[in-house]
């Protein structure tokens, strides 16, 4: 990897956000990480962003003010944001949530891992495959982690 990857995480759980930040900070190559605590804040930050948009948005489903599905719907209907790859990053593994998210235009769906090494694999694999090969990264993760991943 010869460039800084740009991740954006929208998650209302401060512990999950802190863990994600720590994993990103420990990566052997540079990753910029911006965070928001809910979908509404994420949309505001994305719409006000100067410069390049994120390479990938990790979006939690269950958040206050605006949940992940609502946020995804808004992103896909906004001409300036619609091309941002969105990976749902949630505790859910319910088929209905998966189906709904893909119908709304999600690029992938990852159930938050309980094992820190799986989160490290997720972050590293996605960062190594950006900006062009997110689908490849998700396919690798599906077979190489104990975490539920689909694309």
LUMKEKE-931450 format. One record per residue (C-alpha): x, y, z; residue number from 1. Coordinates in Angstrom, 1 decimal, always signed. Layout:
% residues N
<atom x="X" y="Y" z="Z" k="NUM"/>
...
//
This chain:
% residues 151
<atom x="+0.0" y="+0.0" z="+0.0" k="1"/>
<atom x="+1.5" y="+3.3" z="-1.0" k="2"/>
<atom x="-1.1" y="+5.8" z="+0.0" k="3"/>
<atom x="-3.1" y="+6.7" z="+3.1" k="4"/>
<atom x="-6.4" y="+4.8" z="+3.3" k="5"/>
<atom x="-9.3" y="+6.9" z="+4.5" k="6"/>
<atom x="-11.8" y="+5.1" z="+6.8" k="7"/>
<atom x="-14.9" y="+6.7" z="+8.3" k="8"/>
<atom x="-16.7" y="+5.0" z="+11.2" k="9"/>
<atom x="-20.2" y="+5.9" z="+12.3" k="10"/>
<atom x="-20.9" y="+4.1" z="+15.6" k="11"/>
<atom x="-22.6" y="+5.3" z="+18.8" k="12"/>
<atom x="-20.8" y="+2.8" z="+21.1" k="13"/>
<atom x="-17.7" y="+4.6" z="+22.5" k="14"/>
<atom x="-16.0" y="+1.3" z="+23.4" k="15"/>
<atom x="-16.4" y="+0.0" z="+19.9" k="16"/>
<atom x="-15.1" y="+3.3" z="+18.5" k="17"/>
<atom x="-12.1" y="+3.3" z="+20.8" k="18"/>
<atom x="-11.2" y="-0.3" z="+19.9" k="19"/>
<atom x="-11.5" y="+0.5" z="+16.2" k="20"/>
<atom x="-9.3" y="+3.6" z="+16.6" k="21"/>
<atom x="-6.7" y="+1.5" z="+18.5" k="22"/>
<atom x="-6.6" y="-1.1" z="+15.7" k="23"/>
<atom x="-6.3" y="+1.5" z="+13.0" k="24"/>
<atom x="-3.6" y="+3.3" z="+15.0" k="25"/>
<atom x="-1.6" y="+0.0" z="+15.3" k="26"/>
<atom x="-1.7" y="-0.7" z="+11.5" k="27"/>
<atom x="+1.7" y="-0.9" z="+9.8" k="28"/>
<atom x="+0.7" y="+1.6" z="+7.2" k="29"/>
<atom x="-1.2" y="+5.0" z="+7.4" k="30"/>
<atom x="-4.9" y="+5.0" z="+7.7" k="31"/>
<atom x="-6.9" y="+8.2" z="+8.3" k="32"/>
<atom x="-9.9" y="+7.6" z="+10.5" k="33"/>
<atom x="-12.8" y="+10.0" z="+11.0" k="34"/>
<atom x="-15.7" y="+9.1" z="+13.4" k="35"/>
<atom x="-19.2" y="+10.1" z="+14.0" k="36"/>
<atom x="-21.5" y="+9.0" z="+16.9" k="37"/>
<atom x="-24.7" y="+8.5" z="+14.7" k="38"/>
<atom x="-26.0" y="+8.7" z="+11.2" k="39"/>
<atom x="-27.0" y="+12.3" z="+11.4" k="40"/>
<atom x="-23.6" y="+13.5" z="+12.5" k="41"/>
<atom x="-22.0" y="+11.3" z="+9.8" k="42"/>
<atom x="-24.0" y="+12.9" z="+7.1" k="43"/>
<atom x="-23.2" y="+16.4" z="+8.3" k="44"/>
<atom x="-19.5" y="+15.6" z="+8.4" k="45"/>
<atom x="-19.5" y="+13.9" z="+5.0" k="46"/>
<atom x="-21.4" y="+16.8" z="+3.4" k="47"/>
<atom x="-19.1" y="+19.4" z="+4.9" k="48"/>
<atom x="-15.9" y="+17.5" z="+4.0" k="49"/>
<atom x="-13.3" y="+19.2" z="+1.9" k="50"/>
<atom x="-11.0" y="+17.1" z="-0.1" k="51"/>
<atom x="-11.4" y="+13.4" z="-0.9" k="52"/>
<atom x="-14.3" y="+11.4" z="+0.5" k="53"/>
<atom x="-13.6" y="+8.3" z="+2.5" k="54"/>
<atom x="-12.5" y="+5.1" z="+0.8" k="55"/>
<atom x="-14.9" y="+3.2" z="+2.9" k="56"/>
<atom x="-17.6" y="+4.1" z="+5.5" k="57"/>
<atom x="-18.2" y="+1.6" z="+8.3" k="58"/>
<atom x="-21.8" y="+2.1" z="+9.4" k="59"/>
<atom x="-23.4" y="+0.7" z="+12.6" k="60"/>
<atom x="-27.1" y="+0.0" z="+12.3" k="61"/>
<atom x="-28.4" y="+0.7" z="+15.8" k="62"/>
<atom x="-27.7" y="+4.4" z="+16.6" k="63"/>
<atom x="-29.7" y="+7.3" z="+18.0" k="64"/>
<atom x="-31.1" y="+10.2" z="+16.0" k="65"/>
<atom x="-30.5" y="+8.4" z="+12.7" k="66"/>
<atom x="-29.9" y="+4.7" z="+12.4" k="67"/>
<atom x="-27.6" y="+3.1" z="+9.9" k="68"/>
<atom x="-30.3" y="+2.1" z="+7.4" k="69"/>
<atom x="-31.7" y="+5.7" z="+7.3" k="70"/>
<atom x="-28.1" y="+7.0" z="+6.9" k="71"/>
<atom x="-27.4" y="+4.6" z="+4.1" k="72"/>
<atom x="-30.6" y="+5.6" z="+2.3" k="73"/>
<atom x="-29.6" y="+9.3" z="+2.6" k="74"/>
<atom x="-26.0" y="+8.5" z="+1.3" k="75"/>
<atom x="-27.3" y="+6.6" z="-1.7" k="76"/>
<atom x="-29.7" y="+9.4" z="-2.6" k="77"/>
<atom x="-27.1" y="+12.2" z="-2.3" k="78"/>
<atom x="-25.2" y="+12.7" z="-5.6" k="79"/>
<atom x="-22.1" y="+13.9" z="-3.8" k="80"/>
<atom x="-21.9" y="+10.9" z="-1.4" k="81"/>
<atom x="-23.6" y="+8.1" z="-3.4" k="82"/>
<atom x="-20.3" y="+6.5" z="-4.6" k="83"/>
<atom x="-18.8" y="+6.1" z="-1.1" k="84"/>
<atom x="-18.4" y="+2.3" z="-0.4" k="85"/>
<atom x="-20.5" y="+1.5" z="+2.7" k="86"/>
<atom x="-19.8" y="-1.6" z="+4.8" k="87"/>
<atom x="-22.4" y="-2.2" z="+7.5" k="88"/>
<atom x="-20.5" y="-2.9" z="+10.8" k="89"/>
<atom x="-23.0" y="-4.1" z="+13.4" k="90"/>
<atom x="-23.7" y="-6.6" z="+16.2" k="91"/>
<atom x="-26.7" y="-7.9" z="+14.1" k="92"/>
<atom x="-26.5" y="-10.9" z="+11.9" k="93"/>
<atom x="-30.2" y="-11.1" z="+11.2" k="94"/>
<atom x="-31.1" y="-12.0" z="+7.6" k="95"/>
<atom x="-33.7" y="-9.2" z="+7.4" k="96"/>
<atom x="-31.0" y="-6.6" z="+8.3" k="97"/>
<atom x="-28.6" y="-8.1" z="+5.8" k="98"/>
<atom x="-31.3" y="-8.1" z="+3.0" k="99"/>
<atom x="-32.5" y="-4.5" z="+3.9" k="100"/>
<atom x="-28.9" y="-3.2" z="+3.8" k="101"/>
<atom x="-28.1" y="-4.7" z="+0.5" k="102"/>
<atom x="-31.4" y="-3.5" z="-1.0" k="103"/>
<atom x="-30.4" y="+0.0" z="+0.2" k="104"/>
<atom x="-27.0" y="-0.2" z="-1.5" k="105"/>
<atom x="-24.5" y="-1.5" z="+1.1" k="106"/>
<atom x="-21.3" y="-2.9" z="-0.3" k="107"/>
<atom x="-20.8" y="-5.3" z="+2.5" k="108"/>
<atom x="-22.1" y="-6.5" z="+5.9" k="109"/>
<atom x="-19.8" y="-7.4" z="+8.8" k="110"/>
<atom x="-20.9" y="-8.5" z="+12.2" k="111"/>
<atom x="-18.7" y="-6.9" z="+14.8" k="112"/>
<atom x="-16.1" y="-9.5" z="+15.9" k="113"/>
<atom x="-15.7" y="-10.6" z="+19.5" k="114"/>
<atom x="-12.1" y="-11.4" z="+18.8" k="115"/>
<atom x="-9.7" y="-8.5" z="+18.5" k="116"/>
<atom x="-7.5" y="-10.4" z="+16.0" k="117"/>
<atom x="-10.5" y="-10.7" z="+13.7" k="118"/>
<atom x="-11.0" y="-6.9" z="+13.8" k="119"/>
<atom x="-7.3" y="-6.5" z="+13.0" k="120"/>
<atom x="-7.7" y="-8.8" z="+10.0" k="121"/>
<atom x="-10.8" y="-6.8" z="+8.9" k="122"/>
<atom x="-9.0" y="-3.4" z="+9.1" k="123"/>
<atom x="-5.8" y="-4.7" z="+7.5" k="124"/>
<atom x="-7.4" y="-6.6" z="+4.7" k="125"/>
<atom x="-9.7" y="-3.8" z="+3.7" k="126"/>
<atom x="-7.0" y="-1.2" z="+3.9" k="127"/>
<atom x="-4.6" y="-3.3" z="+1.8" k="128"/>
<atom x="-7.2" y="-3.7" z="-1.0" k="129"/>
<atom x="-8.3" y="-0.1" z="-1.3" k="130"/>
<atom x="-9.2" y="+1.9" z="-3.2" k="131"/>
<atom x="-10.2" y="-0.5" z="-5.9" k="132"/>
<atom x="-10.7" y="-4.0" z="-4.5" k="133"/>
<atom x="-13.1" y="-3.8" z="-1.6" k="134"/>
<atom x="-15.1" y="-6.7" z="-2.9" k="135"/>
<atom x="-12.0" y="-8.8" z="-3.0" k="136"/>
<atom x="-11.2" y="-7.9" z="+0.6" k="137"/>
<atom x="-14.7" y="-8.8" z="+1.7" k="138"/>
<atom x="-14.5" y="-12.2" z="+0.0" k="139"/>
<atom x="-11.1" y="-12.9" z="+1.7" k="140"/>
<atom x="-12.5" y="-11.9" z="+5.0" k="141"/>
<atom x="-15.5" y="-14.2" z="+4.6" k="142"/>
<atom x="-13.2" y="-17.2" z="+4.4" k="143"/>
<atom x="-10.4" y="-16.1" z="+6.7" k="144"/>
<atom x="-12.1" y="-14.8" z="+9.9" k="145"/>
<atom x="-14.6" y="-16.2" z="+12.5" k="146"/>
<atom x="-16.7" y="-13.1" z="+11.9" k="147"/>
<atom x="-19.8" y="-13.0" z="+9.7" k="148"/>
<atom x="-19.0" y="-11.2" z="+6.5" k="149"/>
<atom x="-21.0" y="-11.0" z="+3.3" k="150"/>
<atom x="-20.8" y="-8.9" z="+0.2" k="151"/>
//
